[in-house]
Amino acid sequence: MTLVIRERRHKQALKLSLPKPPIQSSSPSPSSNFHHKIHMPTLLPSPSFHVDSSPGIIKNLCDLKKLTVLGHGNGGTVYKVYHKKNHSFYALKVLRFNKNAIGIRQPATLEAEILKRVDSPYIVRCHAVFDNGTCIEAENGGDISFVMEYMEVGSLHDVLRQHHRLREEVISVLAKRVLEGLNYLHGMHIVHRDIKPSNLLVNDKGEVKIADFGVSHVVEGRFEGSDSNAGTCAYMSPERVDPERWGGENADEFAGDVWSMGVVMLECLLGHFPLIGPGQRPDWATLMCAICFAEKLEMPEKASPEFQNFVRRCLEKDWRKRATVSELLHHPFVKRNWCCSSGLGDYVLQG
């Protein structure tokens, strides 16, 4: 898919409005927030006429020069781009739509709402959002473009593909960063719903940050069964795969992010997807049986007791018994003082 960047007065950075969460005196755990209701932000019908008034980093797509394609997926393309004025590199995520794709544009607009609101060192930063979907001259319905922080190393999936598996001390630092990111998001009532290695990006310092909010949403205090299948099925929690069996209709949606993170951490230690055997096909039926019905979670023999307990607390099939993000941030595996640990830094330098 080729992106043609045209200079238009319409293609200005968006200013998107997500309602601020209520001010609280302390940071409650996700489970204590579950019954508090907030309204889903209104999707902007024609966001292109909103102008970003923040002190300018990126004001126009024409200032960006495409260098290479970083990846494809979910109806879009991600480019590495160079800003000709501030001489910096960014990742440009472009979602293309045809003129009849209103139902597809709405999740993208909500993703833009979320990205423009979040600001955390544990979340990949969004610098600007551009929308030409309402321009008269937009071809085939136009596109939405996200100018994102450029993460030099790529994704955790890329790191695992190169190094196969990670040491426990590295996983501990990785887990803490992901938990800090989830703690921030959950505090804003945002459920990610697609935590997996390819959505955890790594910069040249070895820092891991959460990315891709394409299936995320704002919690209203109830499980929304209509879109419970959004995300990647291999990393879905039992209550999302089989709501009837595992009480998904009343589930705390934050608990699903904890399950996904637990699968990722175990995958990092094993070097392969952990819930099915290396020779098994990861089709829906096999994954459903592994996620919802498998009795025993197989752990590596050499895994420390702290690691095993940490993963078991994440992968409790009953979401009511699963650990919360707040609890896991105080888990011995995460708080353990590893000597000379630098997270993924060593792997980045070796790569």
KEKOL-43039 format. One record per residue (C-alpha): x negated, y, z negated; residue number from 1. Coordinates in pm, 1 decimal. Layout:
N
        X        Y        Z romi
        X        Y        Z  NUM
...
//
This chain:
351
        X        Y        Z romi
      0.0      0.0      0.0    1
   -145.6    333.2    109.2    2
    -85.4    651.0    -84.3    3
    -85.8    971.8    120.1    4
   -146.9   1268.3   -109.5    5
     17.4   1580.7     28.5    6
     -2.6   1930.6   -109.0    7
    350.0   2026.2   -209.7    8
    482.4   2281.1   -447.5    9
    712.6   2001.6   -572.6   10
    431.2   1774.0   -687.1   11
    355.7   1938.1  -1017.3   12
    280.8   1763.7  -1344.7   13
    592.3   1674.5  -1540.4   14
    686.8   1791.1  -1882.6   15
    894.6   1506.9  -2026.3   16
   1096.4   1518.9  -2343.0   17
   1116.5   1220.3  -2575.5   18
   1300.9   1302.4  -2899.0   19
   1071.6   1327.1  -3198.9   20
   1112.9   1051.3  -3458.7   21
   1244.0   1156.8  -3798.8   22
    979.1   1288.2  -4039.5   23
    904.4   1039.7  -4314.6   24
    708.8   1084.1  -4634.0   25
    505.5    768.3  -4582.7   26
    434.7    516.8  -4307.4   27
    692.0    241.3  -4350.3   28
    640.5   -108.0  -4223.5   29
    815.8   -194.2  -3896.1   30
   1054.7   -429.1  -4073.2   31
   1174.2   -156.4  -4309.4   32
   1255.6     63.7  -4009.2   33
   1463.9   -198.7  -3834.4   34
   1809.2    -80.1  -3931.3   35
   1732.7    287.5  -3871.5   36
   1892.9    390.5  -3543.0   37
   1769.5    650.6  -3299.8   38
   1905.3    726.0  -2955.1   39
   1741.0    609.9  -2634.8   40
   1594.5    917.0  -2463.1   41
   1801.5   1046.0  -2174.2   42
   1645.7    953.0  -1840.8   43
   1572.4   1262.3  -1636.6   44
   1775.0   1250.4  -1311.3   45
   1540.0   1483.3  -1123.9   46
   1217.2   1531.0  -1319.9   47
   1012.0   1682.5  -1039.1   48
   1112.4   2038.7  -1123.4   49
    965.7   2018.1  -1474.2   50
    618.4   2171.0  -1495.0   51
    349.1   2066.9  -1740.0   52
    266.7   2374.5  -1948.9   53
    -19.2   2212.7  -2144.8   54
   -365.1   2369.7  -2098.3   55
   -464.6   2240.8  -1758.6   56
   -661.7   1930.4  -1701.1   57
   -478.4   1810.1  -1392.0   58
   -231.5   2037.5  -1216.2   59
   -214.5   1889.6   -868.3   60
   -258.8   1547.1   -710.9   61
   -449.6   1710.7   -427.7   62
   -738.0   1768.6   -668.9   63
   -787.7   1390.9   -694.1   64
  -1001.3   1195.0   -449.6   65
   -932.2    823.7   -422.4   66
  -1247.5    611.7   -451.7   67
  -1135.2    250.9   -475.4   68
   -842.7     25.9   -561.6   69
   -860.5   -109.3   -917.1   70
   -561.5   -339.5   -895.1   71
   -206.2   -413.3   -785.4   72
     99.9   -524.4   -977.0   73
    457.5   -448.4  -1086.8   74
    536.9   -265.9   -763.9   75
    240.9    -31.3   -779.3   76
   -126.8     26.7   -710.3   77
   -396.5    158.0   -943.8   78
   -681.1    363.2   -796.3   79
  -1005.9    493.3   -937.6   80
  -1004.6    864.8   -857.0   81
  -1240.6   1158.4   -892.2   82
  -1122.3   1504.4   -995.2   83
  -1290.9   1750.5   -762.8   84
  -1263.8   2045.4  -1003.7   85
  -1348.5   1904.5  -1345.9   86
  -1581.5   1633.6  -1203.6   87
  -1425.3   1351.5  -1408.1   88
  -1300.3   1003.6  -1324.5   89
   -943.1    885.8  -1385.5   90
   -718.7    591.6  -1304.5   91
   -423.0    682.2  -1082.6   92
   -128.1    445.7  -1115.0   93
    119.0    492.0   -827.7   94
    466.5    335.8   -825.9   95
    645.4    349.3   -489.2   96
   1022.8    330.2   -450.2   97
   1264.9    314.8   -163.3   98
   1559.6    551.7   -154.1   99
   1796.2    292.1   -303.7  100
   1571.2    196.4   -598.1  101
   1754.0    391.7   -870.0  102
   1758.0     92.2  -1104.8  103
   1383.8     47.9  -1061.2  104
   1305.7    417.2  -1101.4  105
   1474.9    436.2  -1441.8  106
   1222.7    210.7  -1623.8  107
    940.6    404.8  -1457.8  108
   1090.1    731.1  -1578.9  109
   1118.4    591.9  -1931.1  110
    755.1    477.9  -1908.0  111
    665.8    835.7  -1819.4  112
    866.5    960.3  -2116.2  113
    674.5    730.8  -2349.6  114
    330.6    800.6  -2202.7  115
    370.8   1175.4  -2224.5  116
    464.1   1143.7  -2592.3  117
    201.2    906.2  -2730.1  118
   -138.3   1034.9  -2843.4  119
   -364.1    784.1  -3015.6  120
   -726.4    664.3  -2980.4  121
   -582.4    311.8  -2959.5  122
   -359.1    385.5  -2658.6  123
   -482.5    455.1  -2304.7  124
   -419.9    825.3  -2256.7  125
   -193.1    966.6  -1988.8  126
   -314.0   1305.5  -1862.9  127
    -30.6   1387.8  -1623.4  128
    273.7   1246.5  -1447.0  129
    384.1   1350.3  -1098.3  130
    714.5   1270.1   -929.1  131
    809.0   1347.3   -570.3  132
   1119.1   1129.7   -578.4  133
   1353.3   1424.4   -545.3  134
   1163.8   1603.1   -270.5  135
   1361.1   1639.9     51.0  136
   1061.5   1531.5    259.2  137
    972.4   1232.8     37.1  138
    946.5    921.4    252.3  139
   1141.8    608.7    149.9  140
   1232.3    750.1   -188.1  141
    890.3    878.2   -290.0  142
    671.3    773.4   -580.4  143
    581.6    835.8   -943.2  144
    210.0    878.6  -1019.1  145
     45.7    846.2  -1359.7  146
   -298.7    999.8  -1407.5  147
   -451.9    784.0  -1678.6  148
   -772.1    766.7  -1879.5  149
  -1028.9    567.5  -1683.0  150
  -1141.0    254.7  -1870.7  151
  -1474.2    163.6  -1716.0  152
  -1499.8   -205.0  -1806.1  153
  -1150.9   -303.2  -1699.2  154
   -925.9   -529.4  -1902.9  155
   -975.2   -788.9  -2174.4  156
   -875.0  -1039.8  -1905.9  157
  -1181.8   -932.4  -1704.6  158
  -1405.0   -967.2  -2012.6  159
  -1273.2  -1317.9  -2083.0  160
  -1313.8  -1418.5  -1720.1  161
  -1680.7  -1322.1  -1740.0  162
  -1765.7  -1441.8  -2093.0  163
  -1500.0  -1716.7  -2132.4  164
  -1462.0  -1677.2  -2507.7  165
  -1541.3  -1428.5  -2783.7  166
  -1699.3  -1467.3  -3125.3  167
  -1483.7  -1430.9  -3434.9  168
  -1652.2  -1111.2  -3545.8  169
  -1567.5   -955.2  -3209.3  170
  -1207.7  -1080.3  -3223.5  171
  -1172.8   -931.8  -3571.5  172
  -1263.0   -583.4  -3445.3  173
  -1043.8   -635.0  -3139.3  174
   -749.5   -742.6  -3355.9  175
   -787.3   -436.9  -3577.7  176
   -777.5   -199.9  -3280.3  177
   -470.2   -366.7  -3130.7  178
   -297.8   -365.2  -3470.3  179
   -376.5      3.3  -3517.4  180
   -226.7     72.0  -3175.9  181
     85.7   -129.6  -3252.9  182
    117.2     35.9  -3591.9  183
    116.1    375.3  -3419.3  184
    370.3    268.4  -3155.6  185
    602.2     97.4  -3402.1  186
    591.1    405.2  -3622.8  187
    733.7    593.8  -3323.4  188
    998.7    320.6  -3276.4  189
    833.7    203.1  -2953.2  190
    813.7   -170.4  -2879.3  191
    550.9   -257.1  -2617.7  192
    691.2   -602.0  -2520.9  193
    402.5   -700.9  -2292.1  194
     87.3   -738.6  -2501.4  195
   -150.7   -961.4  -2303.6  196
   -520.2   -954.9  -2201.3  197
   -459.7   -763.7  -1877.5  198
   -279.9   -485.6  -2069.6  199
   -565.1   -434.0  -2317.0  200
   -822.7   -213.9  -2145.9  201
  -1187.5   -163.4  -2238.5  202
  -1407.6    142.7  -2193.3  203
  -1787.3    160.5  -2164.5  204
  -1818.2    188.7  -2543.8  205
  -1644.8   -145.7  -2592.3  206
  -1331.7     19.6  -2732.7  207
  -1005.0   -160.0  -2660.3  208
   -684.7     34.2  -2596.3  209
   -325.5    -67.6  -2523.7  210
   -197.8      9.8  -2172.5  211
    104.6    -38.5  -1944.0  212
    438.9     61.1  -2091.6  213
    640.2    -53.9  -1792.1  214
    871.8   -277.9  -1996.6  215
    849.7    -92.5  -2328.0  216
   1147.0     75.1  -2487.9  217
   1261.6    274.0  -2787.6  218
   1427.4     67.7  -3060.7  219
   1787.7    157.4  -3137.1  220
   1822.4    -86.9  -3424.9  221
   1953.9   -387.5  -3234.7  222
   1823.0   -651.5  -2999.8  223
   1921.3   -575.4  -2640.3  224
   1981.9   -913.7  -2483.8  225
   2034.0   -771.1  -2134.6  226
   1663.2   -702.9  -2090.4  227
   1516.6   -961.9  -2327.3  228
   1327.7  -1122.8  -2038.5  229
   1126.9   -810.2  -1959.9  230
    755.0   -876.4  -1986.0  231
    532.0  -1179.1  -1926.9  232
    699.3  -1504.3  -2031.8  233
    374.9  -1676.6  -2140.2  234
    328.5  -1422.8  -2420.6  235
    694.2  -1391.3  -2524.4  236
    801.9  -1483.7  -2875.9  237
   1050.1  -1766.8  -2943.8  238
   1335.0  -1528.3  -3024.9  239
   1294.5  -1366.7  -2683.3  240
   1262.0  -1692.8  -2491.3  241
   1551.7  -1865.6  -2670.7  242
   1756.0  -1605.6  -2863.8  243
   2030.2  -1851.7  -2956.8  244
   1797.9  -2099.4  -3127.6  245
   1570.1  -1843.9  -3296.8  246
   1813.7  -1571.5  -3398.8  247
   1716.2  -1329.2  -3124.3  248
   2044.2  -1138.6  -3135.9  249
   1951.5   -995.0  -3475.4  250
   1574.2  -1002.1  -3440.8  251
   1331.2   -731.4  -3541.9  252
   1188.5   -648.0  -3199.8  253
    857.8   -532.5  -3349.2  254
    793.0   -894.9  -3446.7  255
    769.7   -990.7  -3078.6  256
    459.6   -772.0  -3035.1  257
    296.7   -950.1  -3330.5  258
    355.9  -1291.7  -3169.7  259
    205.6  -1175.2  -2839.0  260
   -101.6  -1036.8  -3013.0  261
   -150.6  -1367.0  -3197.3  262
   -146.5  -1559.0  -2868.3  263
   -407.4  -1319.1  -2726.5  264
   -639.1  -1354.9  -3027.3  265
   -626.2  -1734.7  -3010.1  266
   -689.9  -1718.4  -2635.3  267
  -1001.1  -1508.6  -2701.3  268
  -1146.3  -1778.7  -2926.8  269
  -1051.5  -2076.4  -2708.6  270
  -1133.3  -1920.2  -2373.8  271
   -802.9  -2029.3  -2216.7  272
   -430.1  -1977.2  -2267.2  273
   -369.5  -2161.7  -2595.4  274
     -7.2  -2278.4  -2596.9  275
    -35.4  -2538.4  -2318.4  276
   -309.3  -2778.7  -2217.6  277
   -570.5  -2671.6  -1958.0  278
   -421.5  -2917.1  -1705.6  279
    -58.1  -2819.0  -1754.6  280
    125.7  -2597.0  -1509.9  281
    242.2  -2273.2  -1672.5  282
    595.2  -2291.3  -1530.5  283
    898.8  -2165.1  -1721.7  284
   1010.0  -2505.9  -1853.7  285
    662.1  -2593.8  -1984.2  286
    616.9  -2254.7  -2147.0  287
    962.3  -2262.9  -2306.9  288
    893.2  -2603.1  -2462.6  289
    552.2  -2489.6  -2588.9  290
    680.5  -2161.6  -2732.2  291
   1009.7  -2277.8  -2879.9  292
    972.3  -2648.6  -2961.0  293
    605.5  -2739.8  -3012.6  294
    567.5  -2843.3  -3375.7  295
    194.6  -2814.0  -3432.3  296
    -28.6  -2521.4  -3343.9  297
   -364.8  -2667.7  -3252.2  298
   -660.4  -2473.7  -3392.3  299
  -1027.9  -2498.0  -3296.6  300
  -1217.1  -2710.6  -3549.8  301
  -1488.3  -2448.8  -3592.2  302
  -1246.4  -2162.5  -3653.8  303
  -1283.4  -2005.5  -3997.1  304
   -999.5  -2041.5  -4252.5  305
   -940.5  -1665.1  -4229.3  306
   -897.5  -1678.1  -3852.2  307
   -668.6  -1978.9  -3868.1  308
   -447.5  -1816.9  -4130.7  309
   -437.1  -1490.2  -3936.2  310
   -319.5  -1659.8  -3616.7  311
    -67.8  -1879.5  -3800.1  312
     83.1  -1568.9  -3960.6  313
    121.8  -1416.5  -3612.9  314
    262.7  -1731.2  -3453.3  315
    539.6  -1812.6  -3700.9  316
    826.7  -1923.7  -3480.2  317
   1083.8  -1775.9  -3718.0  318
   1045.5  -1399.7  -3679.3  319
   1171.0  -1353.0  -4037.1  320
    861.6  -1532.9  -4168.1  321
    617.0  -1374.7  -3923.4  322
    370.3  -1122.6  -4062.8  323
    427.7   -754.4  -3992.3  324
    165.1   -527.6  -3839.4  325
    122.3   -356.8  -4176.4  326
     55.3   -689.3  -4349.3  327
   -192.3   -799.4  -4083.0  328
   -390.8   -477.6  -4112.1  329
   -468.8   -587.9  -4468.9  330
   -542.0   -949.7  -4375.7  331
   -887.2  -1081.3  -4484.7  332
   -975.4  -1167.7  -4123.4  333
   -929.9   -806.1  -4013.9  334
  -1082.7   -650.4  -4325.0  335
  -1377.5   -888.0  -4332.7  336
  -1711.3   -703.8  -4316.6  337
  -1897.5   -850.2  -4022.7  338
  -2268.9   -773.9  -4018.8  339
  -2377.0   -553.9  -3728.3  340
  -2050.0   -603.4  -3542.2  341
  -1984.3   -359.7  -3258.0  342
  -1660.8   -497.2  -3119.6  343
  -1680.0   -558.3  -2747.0  344
  -1983.3   -329.8  -2716.7  345
  -2233.4   -613.4  -2683.1  346
  -2025.7   -775.5  -2408.7  347
  -1995.4   -446.2  -2224.2  348
  -2371.0   -389.3  -2237.6  349
  -2439.9   -744.5  -2122.7  350
  -2197.0   -711.0  -1832.4  351
//
